[in-house]
Amino acid sequence: MLDILFVTDFVCPYCLVAKVALEQALEETGIEAQIRVQPLELTPEPKERVNVCHDEERKKRYQILVEPARALGLDMKLPPSVCPRPYTRLAFEGLFFAQEQGRENIYADLVYRAYFEEEQDIGEPDVLCALAGKAGLDTDAFRQALEAGTYTAQVKEAVDYSRNTLQVSGIPAIYLEGQPVSIETYTREEMIRLLQDGQASAASGLCCGIDGCG
């Protein structure tokens, strides 16, 4: 089984498109793989949150994603009307809860789509609890874990690993069997090629830099 490490934040639009393209490529090729979601918060607390709704340059850069998203069946808002952009620590704490139940990829997909398609504030505990319920998780236990900070240390350790051990400079960052690959077009076809030959694109496309989207 192919090991795929997917370094991401739930508020990175490039990440959602890349993950769906990757999942569809795996389905089309029949390659068995485990996608491990690796957190990297773009805006760790208490850093000031980013106002993506009124950033015209950012909106222009997002246009590279319009056609790939449509082809993948995504109805993305670029950007969503949730301003400023939510913190994602709690969403990642929920990811670790879901991971223990074997539901992490279902939960992650719901969180991405809640923000980019439904324009929900994924920094709010009530929103996350509702998504946990949709993922088949015990919402009472989920809420208790968030309130108790059960997974806070794990999220901080994971983000530190992404930033300082992997030294990721932009997300999504994808590692196939531990080897980094670059993506440029965010299409299913590109992902199929990467899965089949494991070689990086000649150039990297736009992505979210760890201090903001570029």
QUIJO-V846976 format. One record per pair of residues at least 12 apart in sequence whose C-alpha atoms are under 8 Angstrom apart, sorted by the first residue. I is the first residue (numbers start at 1). J is the second residue. D is the distance in whole Angstrom. If there is no record, write none. Layout:
i={I:I}
j={J:J}
d={D:D}
This chain:
i={1:1:1:1:2:2:2:2:2:2:3:3:3:3:3:3:3:4:4:4:4:4:4:4:4:4:5:5:5:5:5:5:5:5:5:6:6:6:6:6:6:6:6:7:7:7:7:7:7:7:7:7:8:8:8:8:8:8:8:8:9:9:9:9:9:9:9:10:10:10:10:10:10:11:11:11:11:11:11:12:12:12:12:13:13:13:13:14:14:14:14:14:14:14:15:15:16:17:17:17:17:17:17:17:18:18:18:20:21:21:21:21:21:22:22:22:24:25:25:25:25:25:26:26:29:35:37:38:38:38:39:39:39:39:39:40:40:40:40:40:40:41:41:41:41:41:42:42:42:42:43:43:43:43:44:44:44:45:49:49:49:49:50:50:50:51:51:51:52:52:52:52:53:53:53:53:53:53:58:58:59:59:61:61:62:62:63:64:64:65:68:68:68:72:72:74:75:75:76:76:76:77:77:77:78:79:80:80:80:80:81:82:82:82:86:86:86:87:87:88:88:89:89:89:90:90:90:90:91:91:91:91:92:93:93:93:93:93:93:93:94:94:94:94:94:95:95:96:96:96:97:97:97:98:98:101:103:103:103:106:107:107:107:110:110:110:111:111:125:125:129:129:168:169:169:170:170:170:170:171:171:171:171:172:172:176:180:181:181:181:181:181:182:182:182:182:182:182:183:183:183:183:183:184:184:184:184:184:185}
j={31:32:33:34:31:32:33:34:176:177:33:34:35:36:176:177:178:33:34:35:36:174:175:176:177:178:35:36:37:38:174:175:176:177:178:35:36:37:38:172:173:174:175:37:38:39:40:162:171:172:173:174:37:38:39:40:41:171:172:173:39:40:41:42:88:171:172:88:91:108:111:112:115:85:86:88:112:115:116:171:172:208:213:62:65:78:116:65:171:172:186:206:207:208:171:172:112:65:68:69:72:74:186:187:172:186:187:72:72:186:187:188:191:188:191:192:188:188:189:191:192:195:192:195:192:105:105:158:159:162:92:155:158:159:162:158:159:160:162:163:210:87:88:89:159:210:209:210:211:212:87:88:211:212:87:88:89:87:84:85:86:87:83:84:85:83:84:85:79:83:84:85:79:80:81:82:83:84:213:214:78:79:206:214:78:79:78:185:206:186:185:186:187:187:188:117:116:117:113:116:117:116:117:119:116:116:115:116:117:119:119:119:120:121:121:122:123:122:123:122:123:123:152:155:123:125:146:152:111:122:123:128:155:146:149:150:151:152:154:155:128:132:142:146:151:107:108:151:154:155:142:145:151:132:137:137:135:136:137:135:131:132:135:131:134:135:128:131:143:146:142:143:210:209:210:207:208:209:210:207:208:209:210:207:208:198:200:194:198:199:200:201:200:201:202:203:204:205:200:201:203:204:205:201:203:204:205:206:205}
d={8:5:5:7:8:6:4:6:7:7:6:5:7:8:6:5:8:7:6:5:6:7:6:5:6:8:6:5:6:7:6:5:7:8:7:7:6:5:6:7:6:5:7:6:4:6:6:7:6:6:5:6:7:6:5:6:8:6:5:7:6:6:6:7:7:8:8:7:8:8:7:5:8:7:8:8:7:7:8:8:8:6:8:8:8:8:7:7:8:7:8:8:6:7:7:5:6:7:7:6:8:8:6:8:7:5:7:7:7:7:6:4:7:7:6:8:7:6:7:6:5:8:7:8:7:8:8:7:8:7:7:7:6:5:7:7:5:8:6:7:8:8:6:7:7:8:8:5:6:6:6:8:7:8:7:8:7:7:6:6:7:7:8:5:5:6:4:6:7:7:7:7:6:7:6:8:6:8:7:7:7:7:7:7:6:8:8:8:8:7:8:6:5:8:8:8:8:6:8:5:5:5:6:7:7:7:7:6:8:5:6:6:7:6:6:6:5:8:5:7:6:8:8:7:7:7:7:8:8:7:7:7:6:7:8:8:5:6:8:6:8:8:7:7:8:7:7:7:8:8:7:8:8:8:7:8:7:8:8:6:7:7:5:6:8:8:8:7:7:8:7:6:8:6:6:6:5:4:5:6:5:6:7:7:7:7:8:8:7:7:5:7:5:5:8:7:5:8:7:6:8:6:6:7:7:5:4:7:7}
